[in-house]
Amino acid sequence: MNKFLAEILEQPSALKRTLDHYVDFQGKDALEKVKKVFDDNDFEQVVFTGMGSSYFTSFAASSLFNSLGIQSFVVNASELLHYNNSLLEKKTLLICFSQSGESFEIRELLKILSINVFCIGISNEEDSTLAKSANIVLLSKAGREDMTSTKSYISTTLVSFILGWSLAGKWDGNKINAINDLIGNFEAGLTNYHAWVDKTISFLGELPALTIIARGPGISTALQSGLMFKETTKTPAFGILGGEFRHGPMEMVQEGFKSILFASKGKTLPQSIKMAEDIARFGGKVVLITNARTNLSNDNILVLPIEEQDEFLFSVQSIIPIQLFIDSYSKQKGYEAGSFAHGAKVTEVE
């Protein structure tokens, strides 16, 4: 078994360790400290930032915060460092994601923060620059990861959700039970997967390029999936918002067009199902990853069912089919899945 697949299969354990941390004293204490700061300060804004996978995580986190009535927005760390740092002149709760805690832009950003900024670091490494420099660090417990982000990505996403629920007063036994169910769904999704992975490879065939479409919190998963494809299979791939795909990119769809579409139960399920139908109608192929029952019957649509029913937790579990597909496709193309040819796991230069 290669390292990339091994790390994929370790994801249920990574989620369990992360959950246990926030049920136990150390994690509970960190959440309580953040909530006190949040309640005691009249922050003018909540800003999420990061790079790469950590930047993509920010979109799901911000979507959850906004759904809970905590207004927030996302700014890429490089853009925040060079072009948008005037935003940090306001009284700001800045939530910095960095799985390693050593991303160049995050380290540089930490050097210029004013006294108006209270920084929450979310990281997988407790001895990292981010963990030591942030006002409070919230740790994910993914464990060591050498390849393209899998278990560290889903663990940091889970931490951000726990933080949002905590700040909104909704971190309780029901949420803990929901995460335990998610872990069970992960375990089930990683069992006996070969048949549907082989089916997906056969369905999509050769991939000169791949378009990955989602809405709401799923955009984080689409962006991360695109990054994994580029890193691991050296295939041009990009994630895009479903609404944006209607505004021009739909013109790419014709015979030979290949796509993946995430469609969770929620506010935009009908739009997502209609988009899958339209892509198929225009001659493109679409792998539809969904937790909804569908009556779709089209040779150009392959439906992959996901058990998780919560729209936000769906954005976490639904990445499993992509990870496993990437592993198999990489091997088929002769690449070492999850490895880096021109960069490294941690980007320490700009």
N, C-alpha and C positions, 0 to 999 in steps of 0.2 A: 504494500500500500504506500503511495506517495505521501509526502508531507501535507500537501494541499487537501487531499481527501481526508487524511487523518484529522486535520484541524476542523474540517466541516463536520465530521462525525463527533467531535468533542463539544459541539455547540450546546446540546442539552445540559451538559455538566457545567459549561460556562454560565449559562442562564441560571442554573440552580445555585451556583456559588454567589452570583451577583444578588439574587433574591435573598439568600441566607444572610448576606452581609447587611442588607437593609432591614431585615427582621431582627438581627442581633444588635447588641448595644452600640458598637462603633458606628455602624451605618445610620442607626436611628438617631444617635447623638448629632451626627453631621447634618442630617435632614432637619432636625429641630433647630440647630444653629442657623441654618439658611432661612428657615421659616421666620425665626425671630427677627433676623435682619430685614427680611422682606416686609414683615408686618410693622416694624418700627420705623421704616424709612419710606418716604414718599418718592419712590423712584419715578423719574420722568419717562423712562423707557427701559425695556428689556431687549437686549441685543444678543443674538446667537452668532458665534463665529467659529471658523475652523478652516482646514484645508483638506482637499481630497475627500476620503471617506468621512472624515469628521465634519467637513463642510456639508456634505450631503445629509448626514444625520440631523443637522440643524433644521432642515425643512420639516421633517416629521415632528421634531420637538416643538418648533414654533407653531405648527398647525395644532398640536395638542394644547399648548398654552392658550392660543387664541380661542379654541373651542371651550376652554374653561373660564374664559373672561379675563385672562391675563394677556394684555396686548403685547405683542412682541414681533420682531422682524429679524431677518437673516442678512448678514453682510459677510462676504468672503474675507478671510483674515488678511490676505495680501492687499485687497482693495481698501480695507479698513485701515491698514497700516499706512498706505501711501496716498490715498485719495479721499477717504471718508473719515479721517481721524477727528475732524471737527465735531462729529457726532458724540464723541466722548467728552466733550466739554460740558454736556448736560449731566445731571445726576443719573447715573446709569447702573443697572444691574447687567454686567457683562458675563455671559456664559460661554466659556472657551472650551471647545472640544479639541483634544489631541490624544489619540490612543497611546502614542509613545510619550507624550508630554514634551517632546523635543523638536517639533516641527519648527523650521526656521522662522516663519512668519509669526507664529505664536510667541516664540521667545523674544523676538524683536518688539512685538506689540506690548508684551508685559513690561518692557523697559520704559514705555512712554505713557503709561496709564497715570492719570491725574488722581488727586484725592477725591474727585467727584465719582470715581468709578469703583464699584465693589465687584471683584472678580470671583466667580465660581469656576473652578477648573473641573472638568470631567475627563478622567484619564484612566488608563489601564496600569500605569506605572507610578507607584507611590513615592519613588525616589527621584522622579523626573523634575525638570525645571518648572513645569507648570504646576505640579503638585506642591512644590516648595514655595512658589511665588504667588499663587492664588491666595485670596483671603480665606477661602475654604475649598477643600478638594473633595469631590465625590468620586469614589473609585469604582470602576468596573472590575470584575474579577474573572476576566477571560483567561488569564494565564498566559504563558509564553506563546507567542505567535511569530512564525518566521516567514510565512508566505503572504500573498495577497489577503487583505483583510476579510475575514469571515466571522469568526467568533468574537473578535474585538469589536467589529462593527455592530453586531446585534446586541452585545452586552452594553456598549455605551449608549445605544439607542434606548435600551431598557432603563438605564439609569436616568436618562433625560425624562422618560415618561414617569418614573417614580417621583422625580423632583417636581414635575408639573402637578401630579396628583397630591403631593404633600403640600405644596403652596396653596392649592385650592381646597385643602381640607378633605380630600377624597382618598387619601392613602389609608386603606383599612383592610379588614379581613376579606372583603369581597374582591378587592384588587389583588391581594395575595393569592386567593384561590384562582383568579383569572390567569395569573402568571403561572401557577402550577399547572393549569390546564394547557397553557401555551407550551410549557416544557414537555408535557405529554404528547401534544401535537407534533412537536419537533421530533421526538423519539419515533413516533409513528411514521412521520414523513421521511425519516432516514432509514427506514426498514424496507427491504425488498423494492428498492427504487430502480433496479436495472431495467425492468421491462419498460417503464414509461420513459426513462432516459433514452433507451434505444429507439423508442417510438418517436421521440422529439427529434433526435438526430436524423432519423429517416425522413420525417416530415419536413424539416427545414432544409436538409441537404447542404450543399456548399454555401458558405456565407461570405459573399464579397463585402457585405455590410449588414448591419442589424440596427433596427430602430426599436426602442423600448419606451412604451407609453404608459402613463399613469396620471392619476389626479389625487388631490388631497395629500394625506400623509404618504401615499404610495409613491410620490415623486422621489422621495429619498431612495426607495428601493430601486426605482428605474435608473436614477443617476448612478447609484452604486453598482448596479448590474452592468451598465455601460462601461464604467471604469474597470470592472473585473474582466470584461471581454477584451478591452484594449490591452490591459496589462498581461493577461494570461494567454489569450489566443492570437494576439497581435492583429485582431480584426477591427476595422473601423466600426464603432458602435456608439450610439448616443441615446441618452434618456431625454424625454421631452414631455411636457405637460399635455394632457389630452386636449384641453381647450386650445392650446397653441398649435397642435398638430392640424386642427381644422383650418388654421389661418395661413395656408400656403404649403406646408410640408405634405399635405394630403396629395398634392400634385405629383409627388414621387411615386405614388402607388400605381403599379402596373404588374404584369407578369414578371416574376423574378424578385419582387419586393418581399422582404422577410421582416417580420416584426414579432415582438412579444408585448402583450397588453395585460396590465394588472387591473382587475375589476372587482372591487370589494362591495359588499352590501353597504349602502350609505347614500349620501346625497346625490352622487353622480353615477350610480350603477346603470340607469337607463342610457345615459349618454355613452358610457363605455361599451355597453353591449351593442349599441347602434354603430359605434365606430368599428368594432370588430366585423360586424356585418358589412359595413361599407368597404372596408379594406378587402374583404373577401370578394365582394361584388365587383370591385375594380381590378381583380386579378391577383392581388397580393396574398401572401400567407400570413396568418397570425396565430401564435400560441396564446390562448386566453387562460390566464391564471386567475381563478375566481373562487369565492366561497358561496356563490349563488347557484341555485339550480337553473339550468338553461335548457331550452328546447332547440338549440342551434344544431342544424344539420347541413354542413357545408364541407366539402372536401378541402377547402382552403382554411378551415378553422380547426385547431386541435385544442380541446378543453382539458386543462389540468386542474382538478379540484383541490382546494385547500380547506382544511377543517375549521380553522380559526374564524370565529364569527365577528369578533370586535374589529372595527375598521382600523384602529391604530395598531393593535397587536397583529392583525393580518399583514400589515406592512412589514412586520418582523418575520413572520413565518413564511411569507410568500417568496422570500429570496431563496429558499432551499432548492426549488427546481432549477433555478438559474445556476446556483453554485455547482450542483451535480452535473448539469448539462455542460458547463464550462470545463469541468474536470475531464469529462469523457471526450469532448470536442478537442481539447488541447492534446490529449493523448493521440487522438486520431490524426491531428496535424503534425505530430512529432515534437511538440513542445513539452517542457517540464512544467506541469500545471502550477500556477501561482508564483513562479520565480520571476526574477527581474534581470533584464539584459542590459539596460542602459541606466538604471537608477538603483535605488535601494529601498528597503522596507521603510526606513525613516529618511525623509528629505531634509537635509541639514544645510542646503544652500538654496539661494533664490535664483 
